[in-house]
Amino acid sequence: MQNKIVQKKKILIIPSWYPNTDDPGLGTFFREQAALFTDKFDVRIMAGRLKRNISRRQKLQNSLRFILTKQVKVIEKNDYFLTPPHVFGFSYSQGINRFAKANFGMLVKAYINYFEQLVFPAWQPDLIHAQNTNIAGIVARYISEKFKIPYIITDHHHLNPHVFNAVQDEIKQALLHSKTNCYVSEWQYRTYLLLDNNIRGITVGNPVDSDFFKPAEKDKNKFVITHTSNADAPKDVETLVESLIIFFNEIKQHNNNVVVNLIGFPDTVRNKLIKQLKNYNWFRQIKFYPPLTKTEYVKIVQQSHVFLMTSIYETFGLAPLEAMFCGIPVVTTGNGGVDEYLIPGVNGIRVPLKDAEALAQVIADIYHGKIKFSPETVRNSVVNKFNKAAFRQKMTTVYQRAYE
C-alpha cells in the first residue's frame, strides 16, 4: 500500500521590512524566524520596496494615477531581497509627499496588486502571517477579505499614538479581524488593548539561538559593562551616561580594570558623548562600537560581566535576553518588556525608570562582590522558555489553529 504524500500547508509571511542587498541587517529576525518553519510548512515571503529617489513629476503622476484609477504600478524585484526562504519581491513608487493619506493608500494597493497579479496565480497560501500590524497587518486584512485567506499578526512595537487617525483605525480593524494576534510581551499587548479591549492576543516572546548565544571563558582581571542600542529617545542615553559617571565616582581610584562597551550608537550620538566625557580620567576605558555582525557582537557580550539597560520602555528587549543566554546578569530599568524574562536576584536586577543612582549602585555592588550571580543559573532561568525549539512549538500551534 502506497503512503499518502501529505502536502505542506502554505504560509505567506508579509514583513513590514526585510533584509535586502542595500541593508542586509534590516529585519534579520523576520528572516530567521521564517526559516524555523520551512521544514514543516511551505513558507514564502512577500516583501515590497518603496522607491524614493524619483522626480517630483513622477510623484505627481503616481498620485494622479492613484486618485483617478486607484491603480499603482509595481515592478517584480526578486533579486533585491535576501533568500532563503523564497521571496516574492517587488518595488513601487510613492506620490507627492504632502498627500499622506493617498500615499498610504498607494502603499496598501501596491501589495494587493502584486499579490493578485504575481503571487496568487502561481501559489495560493493557506495562511498569511503579517509581521507587524503597520503596514503588514493592514495589507493582510485587505488580501484576506478579497481572497478569503485567514491571517494572523505578530506585532513588535508598542501602539504608536502619533500615527494619523486613518492609519490608527486601519490598525484597529486589522487586529480585530485577524485569527489571532501575537505579542512579544504582556506590556506590549496592554498598549493595544487601549485601542480596543476586544482585540484578541497571546504572548509569544522572541526566540534566541541557544547554540550561538552561550557562555564563554572571560578575563577575570577585568570588569566589563556592555550596553547596546540605537540611542533613540526611549533608550534614555542621558540616564546611561549619568549612571556611568556615578558608578566610576563610587569605585573611585579602583577602576583601572573596568571596561565599558557602548555598541550601535550613531556617529552624532557618539561624538556628543565623547565631547561630554573626554575630561573624565576613566574616559579611555569607554569603547565605542558601530553596529556589529552577530558574530562580532556575541564575542563582546560573552566577555561581559554586566549587561546594562536604561530604556524608558521596551516591547521586549532582545539584547538583554541574549546576554542572559550567555550567562550575563542584566541591570535594567523597569521598562515593561524585560518583565517577560527578568527574575530579580536570579538573572538580574530591576530599578525604577531614570534612576541613575540605583543603576550605578547595583553595578558597584556587583563589582565589589556584594551581589553575585551564577552564569549557569542566569542561563538556565531563560534557555528552555526562549530557545528556538520552544518558539517553534508555540508558533506551530498558532499556525495550526489559524488555518484549521
Steps between C-alpha positions, in 0.01 A plus 500: 500500500643834393554766766295808443710813440388778730534844349651764722272785598598822323577803715563842350694732728460873435769696688480875545873512422746233386873436435612615158812569295508865613451419869570130579448559872149642468240270655731200525282356777206477255713290269645288781157430648358404161786253449401316820186366331612410147530128570143471631326761280540642151610847613544790260545874544333793324707816541466842341752777445399864486699674228567849637749660260263611227421843361217719624337461158498120540357534851224724366420251223485218757264700722270593213491142370402372843241773565334451160532123451599354841784323320866477604784385277704215652822350364615148580830509689583150619878552506490792744393319819717238669413131470428234618208469570353576160400866459234650276662841470382818332551875495261791471527879498347759728290803419524866601625523859219719630235250389558284807163323493526428126857372541384261768226375269755456221722294725219262593382478140852417378508190720151394393579549130818300522334216692212487254713518185812299582458297820150356514488364140808285571477426872195523726583522871292329767593767755653847504729601785547877521812612684398830660154651470614818329529437204497122459194429714296762318600351165420149624145600594425636152646192330310277740169669427547478124642147474344338811836407652530506881778707655678553829712792617816516707575850623843614618425862594285668760192689382618830352257780593654736243388328179215687331144394578433316174798270554408455867161372393657270238723353772199445722300329224793275406538384860127448553458285186808278525481139616729596785760759590839409642687741724853477631402607852200553724599865537486549124161326476358741760584798279278356224215429739487877553402520133217247542453252783349247257837444333601136552859419576755253633858554614762305305826680584803482272736208437874493570746258343628316808784339303629841392437710812671295768752556782872520430814541709564865584788707632472486881729801534249730333151621583309560177172692470319478166217708362357486149232718339427730209496792749143602414316705763334196669846351569567792741868555429499788751431259786761260359769768509398626844508146642853446363624826652354408840638144475855609426481756779376228737793265435743795472864411441433124490370506145793422273360154425157633388405503131174646367381387154251730327374332184292629212489874566475726193799725435312810616425347841848353536665835421276676751591250773870529423478875548302453822722234656851561367618694808428214741810298586314176426394607149773284342316197638193569286496308172261607224394248236290551186216253427667157494443168333350234726834320518683817605226592744476168684874499570470833681194393696666176608790697651266723701424487872189720490256594226360848566163621370353845571194509270180683588302229323566182305245279330728205578871577506678222312857611581468449879352155443791409269736613776323270748545209257873578527472484879528878544279667764296801392466827690200680355229753549143374537416568137218250446634243255774362726234375741451206260831347606659696785502318835643747755793357691521198268596643160510873565380803693222744409499863617252788447495693173761777464661410833867538413608478863329163548652364178846614604466357850393157375792485256738612774365229731559238230849642442583477872351151528213604726255367242593178321347308211572151371545498119347152487198609703454812288496296179282221638237751612414584137638241259213250501229763467657714228713271286414438135334164567259652754410783262454261210263281701297799617463653153426164333197470727396856410527421127303175525216661693483790255461304176289210632 
